[in-house]
Amino acid sequence: MRILVIEDDALLGDAIQAGLKQSGYAVDWMKDGVSADQALSTEAYAAAVLDLGLPRMSGLEVLQRLRSRNTPIPVLILTAMDTVEDRIKGLDAGADDYLVKPFDMGELAARLRALIRRASGKPAPALQVAGVEMEPAAHRVLYRNSAIELPAKEFAVLHALMLNAGRVLSRTQIEEQLYAWGEEVESNAVEVYIHHLRRKLFPELIETIRGVGYLIPNDKNV
């Protein structure tokens, strides 16, 4: 999953980016409100982590502009502004969650997982499709109760497809969730990951919809 972090503090932003990458996310990092607004208007993200005290454009204005475009991306406000009034303003402006600094990195990652699950219509902490069970928090995949070891990118592809079971994802949509800005994308990377997943799980799990993309059907029988 691809996350946008919007934080002007260099040390904190770097720590958040590193921590989320360790949790398996692809992370873009913007340091001011104008750059964040541009990124949110042009790129696809699973969620955003938003500071309120930003240069060039406040975090609250970034959020208001995002919601004025009817963009449904989950937004977690991460800020030192900790009064009840601050929280009310942030939530009423369209935030989905509010976390006050200082914070625990594990809690931030858990809150993001919850927001992404709810946005995908799958609130349960584990995903289950066609005999495959995924626990994103533990980075664990089971098939017929046997653990399947998956590298980070293969796990991310499977996660995206299971979150969107019943919906076709194009190669571009999958790539957008795998790679942050500046990361090199090989032309056939998605195809390779899909091939490995079919081999490690079972060939019929992921369908290829020619000219469109890839699909795990909701009603897939094992």
Protein Blocks (a to p, Z undefined) as FASTA:
>chain_A
ZZddddfbfklmmmmmmmmmmnopacdddfbfklmmmmmmmpccfbdcddfbdghiafkl
mmmmmmmnopabdcddddfblcfklmmmmmmnopabdcdddddfklmmmmmmmmmmmmno
pabfbdceehiacdfknopaceehiacdddfklmmmmmmmmmmgoiacdfklmmmmmpcg
hiacdfklmmmmmmmmmmmmcfklpccdehilccddfklcZZ
